[in-house]
Amino acid sequence: MNFLLLLIVTLWLNCSPGGCSPPSSCLLPPGKWCSSFDSAVQCGVLKQCLESDFLRSRQTADPVNVGLFYESLCPGCRLFLTETLFPTWLLLNDIMSVNLVPYGNAQEKPDGQKYTYQCQHGEQECLGNMIETCLLNMTDMAFPIIFCMESSTDVLSSVDSCVKLYAPDLDHDKLMGCVKGDIGNQLMHQNALKTKALNPPHQYVPWVTINGVHTEDLQQKAMESLFMLVCDMFKGTKPPACGGKPQQHYRSYYHNE
């Protein structure tokens, strides 16, 4: 993931509307700011690009993988994704990877060669799950787009504006073709299989795994301070950011009934 994208999102999170904009000479979307030396200079972020490349070149240990099994309209899921998971990833993306699985407590039923889905928060949540699933398959900017959607007042109405911000080259018709077509249906089936394969089986959402493992102890630590958990579990040289403060504790679960 391009560090400049992470930088601009960090600025956006900490600035009031109208502030913290890139230089007027920067005409590129955030995902392109570190694409070349010239673009980094034009957008005023050369130092950050070079620092990110240097830090990544020195890491040899595998990143800590954080898996999130969630639902697009689940309040607790949205809170954890936007207030804990995404900010932690912004700070620790050099030592941390994220695996998003939008499905949660949905129910899958075979329908010929396809599948139908019933979601805990209704048809709109099924649509949100499908859009986010297709985004994860279609662009490496999926996580920032999903963060943008989930942090909006209305998850579904924000899709177009969030895609335009982070992946302006992603065609709307192609995205919706995935959502409404066979590809999206099969991708959601894979999400169902991944969720059903969880061991132990998930009992609520958000359901967190660390390097593919879920325990109640890991879940609690992720909720209390995912930042410190990732720092503690990383086996390589700790980045400077790992001296940060713990995050807030969120425990809002939707049980699998």
KOLKE-562691 format. One record per residue: residue number from 1; chain; z, y, x of N, C-alpha, C, CB in turn. Coordinates in steps of 0.1 Angstrom, whole numbers. Glycine has a CB too. Layout:
% residues N
   seq   mol     n_z     n_y     n_x    ca_z    ca_y    ca_x     c_z     c_y     c_x    cb_z    cb_y    cb_x
   NUM     A       Z       Y       X       Z       Y       X       Z       Y       X       Z       Y       X
...
% end
This chain:
% residues 257
   seq   mol     n_z     n_y     n_x    ca_z    ca_y    ca_x     c_z     c_y     c_x    cb_z    cb_y    cb_x
     1     A       0     -12       8       0       0       0       0      12       9      12       0     -10
     2     A      -8      22       5     -10      34      13       3      42      13     -21      42       8
     3     A       8      46      24      21      53      25      20      67      18      26      55      39
     4     A       8      73      19       7      86      13       9      86      -2      -7      92      16
     5     A       5      75      -9       7      73     -23      22      74     -25       1      61     -28
     6     A      29      66     -17      44      66     -18      50      79     -16      50      55      -9
     7     A      45      87      -7      50     100      -4      48     109     -15      43     106       9
     8     A      36     109     -21      34     119     -32      42     115     -44      19     119     -36
     9     A      44     102     -47      53      99     -58      67     103     -56      52      83     -61
    10     A      71     102     -43      85     106     -40      86     121     -43      88     103     -25
    11     A      76     129     -38      76     143     -41      76     146     -56      64     150     -34
    12     A      68     139     -63      67     141     -77      80     138     -84      56     132     -83
    13     A      87     128     -80     100     124     -86     111     135     -83     105     111     -80
    14     A     109     143     -73     120     152     -69     116     167     -71     123     150     -55
    15     A     105     169     -77     100     183     -79      99     187     -94      87     186     -72
    16     A     100     199     -96      98     204    -110      83     205    -113     106     217    -112
    17     A      79     206    -125      65     207    -128      59     220    -122      63     208    -143
    18     A      48     218    -116      41     229    -109      45     230     -94      44     242    -116
    19     A      55     223     -90      59     224     -76      54     212     -67      74     225     -75
    20     A      56     213     -54      53     202     -45      39     197     -46      63     191     -47
    21     A      30     205     -47      16     201     -48      10     200     -34       7     210     -57
    22     A       0     192     -31      -7     191     -18     -14     204     -15     -16     179     -18
    23     A     -18     206      -3     -26     218       0     -39     219      -8     -30     218      15
    24     A     -44     231     -10     -56     233     -18     -68     227     -12     -59     248     -21
    25     A     -68     224       1     -79     218       8     -80     203       6     -78     220      23
    26     A     -69     197      -1     -69     183      -3     -75     180     -17     -54     178      -3
    27     A     -86     174     -17     -94     171     -29     -94     156     -33    -108     176     -28
    28     A     -86     149     -25     -86     134     -27     -74     130     -36     -85     127     -14
    29     A     -75     119     -43     -64     113     -51     -54     108     -41     -68     102     -61
    30     A     -41     106     -45     -30     102     -36     -33      90     -28     -18     100     -43
    31     A     -40      80     -34     -42      67     -28     -52      68     -16     -48      58     -37
    32     A     -59      80     -14     -69      81      -4     -63      90       8     -81      87      -9
    33     A     -51      96       6     -47     106      16     -46     100      30     -34     111      12
    34     A     -42      88      32     -41      82      45     -53      74      49     -29      73      46
    35     A     -64      75      42     -76      67      44     -83      71      57     -86      68      33
    36     A     -81      83      62     -87      87      75     -79      98      81    -102      92      73
    37     A     -81     100      94     -74     111     101     -77     125      94     -79     112     116
    38     A     -90     127      91     -93     140      85     -86     142      71    -108     141      83
    39     A     -86     131      63     -80     133      50     -65     135      51     -83     121      41
    40     A     -59     129      61     -44     131      63     -41     145      67     -39     121      73
    41     A     -50     151      76     -48     165      80     -50     174      68     -58     168      91
    42     A     -61     172      61     -64     181      49     -53     181      39     -77     176      43
    43     A     -47     169      37     -36     168      27     -22     171      32     -37     154      21
    44     A     -21     174      45      -9     179      51       1     168      53      -3     189      43
    45     A      -3     155      55       6     144      56       3     135      69       5     136      44
    46     A      -3     141      79      -6     133      91       6     127      97     -13     142     101
    47     A      17     134      98      29     129     105      34     117      97      40     140     105
    48     A      34     117      84      40     106      76      31      94      77      41     110      61
    49     A      17      96      78       8      85      79      10      78      93      -6      90      78
    50     A      11      86     103      13      80     117      26      73     118      12      91     127
    51     A      37      78     112      50      72     112      50      59     105      61      81     106
    52     A      43      58      94      43      46      86      35      35      93      36      49      72
    53     A      24      39      99      16      29     107      24      24     119       3      35     112
    54     A      32      33     125      39      28     137      50      19     133      46      41     144
    55     A      57      22     122      68      13     117      63      -1     113      75      19     106
    56     A      52      -1     106      46     -14     102      41     -22     114      35     -11      92
    57     A      36     -16     124      31     -23     136      42     -30     143      23     -14     145
    58     A      54     -25     142      65     -31     149      73     -42     141      75     -20     153
    59     A      69     -44     129      76     -54     121      69     -68     123      76     -50     106
    60     A      77     -78     125      72     -91     127      78    -101     117      75     -97     141
    61     A      89     -98     111      96    -106     101      89    -105      87     111    -103      99
    62     A      90    -115      79      84    -115      66      92    -105      57      84    -129      59
    63     A      85     -97      49      92     -88      40     100     -96      29      82     -79      32
    64     A     110     -89      24     118     -95      13     110     -93       0     132     -88      12
    65     A     108    -105      -6     100    -104     -19     110    -103     -31      91    -116     -20
    66     A     108     -93     -39     115     -91     -51     106     -93     -63     122     -76     -51
    67     A     110    -104     -71     102    -107     -83     109    -101     -95     101    -122     -84
    68     A     101     -95    -104     107     -90    -116     100     -96    -128     106     -75    -117
    69     A     107    -104    -136     102    -110    -148     107    -101    -160     106    -125    -150
    70     A      97     -95    -167     101     -84    -176      92     -83    -188     102     -71    -168
    71     A      95     -74    -197      87     -71    -208      84     -56    -208      94     -75    -221
    72     A      72     -52    -212      67     -38    -211      75     -28    -219      53     -37    -214
    73     A      81     -32    -230      88     -23    -239     103     -26    -240      82     -24    -253
    74     A     108     -35    -231     122     -38    -230     129     -26    -224     125     -51    -223
    75     A     139     -19    -231     146      -8    -225     152     -11    -211     156      -3    -234
    76     A     159     -22    -210     166     -25    -198     156     -28    -187     175     -37    -200
    77     A     145     -34    -190     135     -37    -180     129     -24    -175     123     -46    -186
    78     A     126     -15    -184     120      -2    -180     130       6    -171     117       6    -193
    79     A     142       5    -175     152      13    -167     153       7    -153     166      12    -174
    80     A     154      -6    -152     155     -12    -138     142     -10    -130     157     -27    -140
    81     A     130     -11    -136     118      -9    -129     117       5    -124     106     -12    -138
    82     A     120      15    -133     117      29    -129     129      35    -121     115      37    -142
    83     A     141      31    -124     153      37    -117     157      30    -105     164      39    -127
    84     A     154      17    -104     159       9     -92     148       3     -84     168      -1     -97
    85     A     139      -5     -90     129     -12     -83     119      -3     -76     122     -22     -92
    86     A     113       6     -84     103      14     -78     108      24     -67      96      22     -89
    87     A     119      31     -70     125      39     -59     128      32     -46     137      47     -64
    88     A     134      19     -48     137      11     -36     124       8     -28     144      -2     -40
    89     A     114       4     -36     101       1     -29      95      13     -22      91      -4     -40
    90     A      97      25     -28      92      37     -21      99      38      -7      95      49     -29
    91     A     112      35      -6     119      37       6     117      26      16     133      39       3
    92     A     115      14      10     116       2      19     103      -6      18     127      -7      15
    93     A      91       0      15      79      -8      14      75     -14      26      68       1       9
    94     A      79     -10      38      76     -17      51      83     -30      52      80      -8      62
    95     A      94     -33      45     101     -45      46     102     -52      33     114     -43      53
    96     A      96     -48      23      98     -53       9      85     -54       2     107     -44       1
    97     A      83     -65      -5      71     -67     -14      76     -70     -28      62     -79      -9
    98     A      68     -67     -38      72     -68     -52      62     -77     -59      73     -54     -59
    99     A      68     -85     -68      59     -94     -76      63     -92     -91      61    -109     -72
   100     A      54     -85     -98      57     -82    -112      51     -93    -121      52     -68    -116
   101     A      59     -98    -131      54    -107    -140      57    -103    -155      60    -122    -138
   102     A      48     -95    -161      51     -90    -175      48    -101    -185      42     -78    -178
   103     A      59    -107    -190      59    -117    -200      73    -119    -207      54    -131    -194
   104     A      83    -121    -199      96    -121    -204      99    -132    -214     100    -108    -209
   105     A     104    -127    -226     108    -137    -236      96    -139    -246     120    -131    -244
   106     A      84    -137    -243      73    -139    -251      71    -154    -254      60    -133    -245
   107     A      64    -157    -265      61    -171    -269      46    -173    -269      67    -174    -283
   108     A      42    -184    -262      28    -187    -261      24    -199    -270      24    -189    -247
   109     A      13    -198    -277       8    -209    -285      -7    -211    -283      10    -206    -301
   110     A     -11    -224    -280     -25    -227    -278     -33    -223    -291     -27    -241    -274
   111     A     -45    -218    -289     -54    -215    -300     -69    -218    -295     -53    -200    -304
   112     A     -72    -231    -296     -85    -236    -291     -84    -236    -276     -97    -227    -295
   113     A     -93    -229    -269     -93    -229    -254     -85    -216    -250    -107    -229    -249
   114     A     -80    -208    -259     -72    -196    -256     -58    -198    -260     -79    -184    -262
   115     A     -51    -186    -259     -37    -186    -263     -34    -174    -271     -28    -187    -250
   116     A     -24    -175    -280     -19    -163    -287      -5    -161    -283     -20    -165    -302
   117     A       0    -148    -284      13    -145    -279      21    -137    -290      12    -137    -266
   118     A      34    -140    -290      43    -133    -298      54    -127    -289      50    -141    -309
   119     A      56    -114    -290      65    -107    -280      78    -102    -287      58     -96    -274
   120     A      88    -101    -279     101     -98    -285     101     -84    -292     111     -98    -274
   121     A      93     -75    -286      93     -62    -292      80     -59    -299      96     -51    -281
   122     A      74     -69    -304      62     -68    -313      49     -67    -306      64     -56    -321
   123     A      38     -65    -314      25     -65    -309      22     -55    -299      15     -63    -321
   124     A      28     -43    -300      26     -33    -290      31     -37    -276      34     -20    -294
   125     A      42     -45    -276      47     -50    -263      37     -60    -257      61     -56    -264
   126     A      31     -68    -266      21     -78    -261       9     -71    -255      16     -87    -273
   127     A       5     -59    -261      -6     -51    -256      -2     -45    -242     -10     -40    -266
   128     A      11     -40    -242      15     -34    -229      16     -45    -218      29     -28    -231
   129     A      21     -57    -221      21     -67    -212       7     -71    -206      28     -80    -218
   130     A      -2     -71    -216     -16     -75    -212     -22     -64    -203     -24     -77    -224
   131     A     -20     -51    -207     -26     -40    -199     -20     -41    -184     -23     -27    -205
   132     A      -7     -43    -183      -1     -43    -170      -5     -55    -162      14     -43    -171
   133     A      -7     -66    -169     -12     -79    -162     -26     -76    -157     -12     -90    -172
   134     A     -35     -70    -165     -48     -67    -160     -48     -57    -148     -57     -62    -171
   135     A     -40     -47    -149     -39     -38    -138     -35     -45    -125     -29     -27    -142
   136     A     -25     -54    -126     -21     -61    -114     -32     -69    -108      -9     -70    -118
   137     A     -42     -73    -116     -53     -81    -111     -65     -73    -107     -58     -91    -122
   138     A     -65     -60    -111     -77     -52    -109     -76     -41     -98     -81     -46    -121
   139     A     -63     -37     -94     -62     -26     -85     -49     -28     -77     -62     -13     -92
   140     A     -50     -23     -64     -38     -24     -56     -29     -12     -59     -41     -24     -41
   141     A     -33      -3     -68     -24       8     -72     -17       4     -85     -33      20     -75
   142     A     -16      -9     -89     -10     -13    -101       4      -9    -102     -12     -28    -103
   143     A      12     -11     -92      27      -8     -93      29       7     -96      34     -12     -80
   144     A      23      16     -89      25      31     -93      20      34    -107      18      40     -83
   145     A       9      28    -111       4      30    -125      14      25    -135      -9      23    -127
   146     A      20      13    -133      29       7    -142      42      15    -142      33      -8    -138
   147     A      47      20    -130      58      29    -130      56      41    -138      61      33    -115
   148     A      44      47    -137      40      59    -144      41      56    -159      26      64    -140
   149     A      35      45    -163      36      41    -177      50      39    -182      28      28    -180
   150     A      58      31    -175      71      27    -179      81      39    -179      76      16    -171
   151     A      78      49    -171      87      61    -171      83      71    -181      87      67    -157
   152     A      71      69    -188      67      78    -198      74      76    -211      52      77    -200
   153     A      74      86    -220      80      85    -233      74      74    -241      79      98    -240
   154     A      60      73    -240      53      63    -247      45      55    -237      44      69    -258
   155     A      48      43    -235      42      34    -225      27      33    -227      48      21    -225
   156     A      23      30    -239       9      27    -242       0      40    -242       7      20    -255
   157     A       5      51    -247      -3      63    -248      -5      69    -234       3      73    -257
   158     A       3      65    -224       2      71    -211      -8      63    -202      15      71    -204
   159     A     -14      52    -206     -22      44    -198     -33      52    -191     -28      32    -206
   160     A     -41      59    -199     -53      66    -194     -49      76    -183     -61      72    -205
   161     A     -39      84    -186     -35      95    -177     -29      89    -164     -24     104    -183
   162     A     -22      78    -165     -16      71    -153     -27      65    -144      -5      61    -157
   163     A     -36      59    -151     -48      53    -143     -56      64    -136     -57      45    -153
   164     A     -58      75    -144     -66      86    -138     -59      92    -126     -68      97    -148
   165     A     -45      92    -126     -38      98    -115     -38      89    -102     -23     100    -119
   166     A     -37      76    -104     -35      67     -93     -47      59     -89     -24      58     -95
   167     A     -56      56     -99     -68      48     -96     -80      54    -104     -66      33    -100
   168     A     -84      66    -100     -95      73    -108    -108      65    -108     -97      87    -103
   169     A    -110      56     -99    -122      48     -99    -122      36    -108    -125      44     -85
   170     A    -110      33    -114    -109      22    -123    -115      25    -136     -94      17    -124
   171     A    -125      18    -140    -132      21    -153    -124      17    -165    -146      15    -153
   172     A    -123      26    -174    -115      23    -186    -121      11    -194    -114      35    -196
   173     A    -134      10    -195    -140       0    -203    -138     -14    -196    -155       2    -205
   174     A    -138     -14    -183    -136     -27    -176    -121     -31    -178    -139     -25    -161
   175     A    -112     -22    -177     -98     -25    -179     -96     -31    -193     -89     -13    -178
   176     A    -102     -25    -203    -100     -29    -217    -108     -42    -219    -104     -19    -227
   177     A    -118     -44    -212    -126     -57    -213    -117     -68    -208    -138     -56    -204
   178     A    -109     -66    -198    -100     -76    -193     -89     -78    -203     -93     -72    -180
   179     A     -83     -67    -209     -73     -68    -219     -77     -76    -231     -68     -54    -223
   180     A     -89     -74    -236     -93     -81    -248    -101     -94    -246    -101     -71    -256
   181     A    -104     -97    -234    -113    -108    -231    -106    -121    -226    -123    -104    -222
   182     A    -114    -130    -221    -109    -143    -216    -101    -141    -203    -121    -152    -214
   183     A    -105    -132    -195     -98    -130    -182     -84    -127    -184    -105    -120    -173
   184     A     -81    -116    -193     -68    -112    -196     -60    -124    -202     -68    -100    -205
   185     A     -66    -131    -211     -59    -142    -218     -55    -153    -208     -68    -148    -228
   186     A     -63    -156    -198     -60    -166    -188     -49    -160    -178     -72    -170    -180
   187     A     -50    -147    -175     -40    -141    -166     -26    -142    -173     -44    -127    -163
   188     A     -26    -139    -186     -13    -139    -193      -8    -154    -194     -14    -133    -207
   189     A     -17    -163    -195     -13    -177    -195      -6    -181    -182     -25    -186    -197
   190     A     -11    -175    -171      -5    -177    -158       9    -171    -157     -14    -172    -146
   191     A      10    -159    -163      24    -153    -164      33    -162    -172      23    -139    -171
   192     A      28    -168    -183      37    -177    -191      41    -189    -182      29    -182    -203
   193     A      32    -195    -175      35    -206    -166      45    -203    -156      22    -212    -160
   194     A      43    -191    -149      53    -187    -139      67    -185    -145      48    -174    -132
   195     A      67    -179    -157      80    -177    -163      87    -190    -167      78    -168    -175
   196     A      79    -199    -173      84    -212    -177      89    -220    -165      74    -219    -186
   197     A      83    -218    -153      86    -226    -142      99    -221    -134      74    -226    -132
   198     A     105    -210    -139     116    -205    -133     128    -215    -133     121    -192    -140
   199     A     134    -216    -121     145    -226    -120     157    -219    -113     141    -239    -112
   200     A     167    -216    -120     170    -220    -134     161    -212    -144     185    -217    -137
   201     A     160    -217    -156     152    -210    -166     158    -196    -169     151    -218    -179
   202     A     150    -186    -171     155    -173    -174     163    -173    -187     144    -163    -174
   203     A     173    -165    -188     182    -164    -199     181    -150    -205     196    -167    -196
   204     A     175    -141    -198     175    -127    -203     164    -120    -194     189    -120    -202
   205     A     161    -108    -198     153     -99    -190     160     -85    -189     138     -98    -196
   206     A     158     -78    -178     150     -82    -166     157     -93    -158     149     -69    -157
   207     A     148    -102    -153     153    -114    -145     147    -112    -131     148    -127    -152
   208     A     156    -111    -122     152    -108    -108     153    -120     -99     161     -97    -102
   209     A     143    -122     -91     143    -132     -80     142    -126     -67     132    -143     -82
   210     A     148    -131     -57     147    -126     -43     142    -138     -34     161    -122     -37
   211     A     130    -135     -29     123    -146     -21     122    -159     -30     130    -149      -8
   212     A     119    -157     -43     117    -168     -52     129    -174     -57     109    -178     -45
   213     A     141    -169     -54     153    -175     -58     161    -166     -67     162    -179     -45
   214     A     166    -172     -78     175    -165     -87     189    -171     -88     169    -164    -101
   215     A     199    -163     -86     213    -167     -88     219    -155     -95     221    -171     -75
   216     A     230    -158    -102     237    -147    -109     243    -137     -98     249    -152    -117
   217     A     246    -142     -86     251    -133     -76     240    -124     -71     257    -142     -64
   218     A     228    -130     -69     217    -121     -65     213    -111     -75     205    -130     -61
   219     A     213    -116     -88     210    -107     -99     220     -95     -99     211    -114    -112
   220     A     233     -98     -98     243     -87     -98     241     -78     -87     257     -93     -98
   221     A     238     -83     -75     236     -74     -63     224     -66     -65     235     -83     -50
   222     A     213     -72     -71     201     -64     -73     204     -52     -83     190     -73     -78
   223     A     212     -55     -93     215     -45    -103     224     -34     -97     221     -51    -115
   224     A     233     -38     -88     243     -29     -83     237     -20     -72     255     -36     -77
   225     A     229     -27     -63     223     -20     -52     212     -28     -46     233     -16     -41
   226     A     200     -28     -52     188     -35     -47     185     -30     -33     176     -33     -56
   227     A     187     -17     -31     184     -12     -18     192     -19      -7     187       4     -18
   228     A     205     -20      -9     213     -26       2     210     -41       3     228     -24      -2
   229     A     207     -47      -9     204     -62      -9     192     -64       0     202     -67     -23
   230     A     181     -56      -2     169     -58       6     172     -56      21     158     -49       1
   231     A     179     -45      24     182     -42      38     190     -54      44     191     -29      39
   232     A     200     -59      37     208     -70      42     200     -83      44     220     -73      33
   233     A     190     -85      35     183     -98      36     171     -98      45     179    -102      22
   234     A     167     -86      49     156     -85      58     160     -90      72     150     -71      59
   235     A     152     -99      78     156    -106      90     151     -99     103     150    -120      90
   236     A     142     -89     101     136     -82     113     144     -70     116     122     -78     110
   237     A     138     -61     124     145     -49     128     147     -40     116     137     -41     139
   238     A     159     -35     114     161     -27     102     155     -13     103     176     -26     100
   239     A     148      -9      93     142       5      94     153      15      92     131       7      83
   240     A     150      28      96     161      38      95     166      40      81     155      51     100
   241     A     157      38      71     161      40      57     173      31      53     149      37      48
   242     A     175      20      60     185      11      56     200      16      58     184      -2      63
   243     A     201      28      61     214      34      61     217      42      49     216      43      73
   244     A     209      40      39     209      48      26     221      44      17     197      46      18
   245     A     223      52       7     234      50      -2     231      40     -13     238      64      -9
   246     A     241      33     -18     238      24     -30     233      31     -42     251      17     -33
   247     A     226      23     -50     220      29     -62     230      26     -74     206      24     -65
   248     A     226      32     -86     234      30     -97     233      15    -103     230      40    -108
   249     A     242      12    -111     243      -2    -116     239      -2    -131     258      -7    -115
   250     A     228      -9    -133     223     -10    -147     224     -25    -151     208      -5    -148
   251     A     229     -27    -163     230     -41    -168     227     -40    -183     244     -47    -166
   252     A     214     -41    -186     210     -40    -200     200     -51    -202     203     -26    -204
   253     A     204     -63    -207     196     -75    -208     192     -78    -222     204     -87    -202
   254     A     180     -83    -223     175     -89    -236     175    -104    -235     161     -83    -240
   255     A     183    -110    -242     185    -125    -240     173    -133    -246     197    -129    -246
   256     A     170    -144    -240     160    -153    -245     166    -162    -256     154    -161    -233
   257     A     164    -159    -268     170    -166    -279     160    -175    -286     177    -156    -289
% end
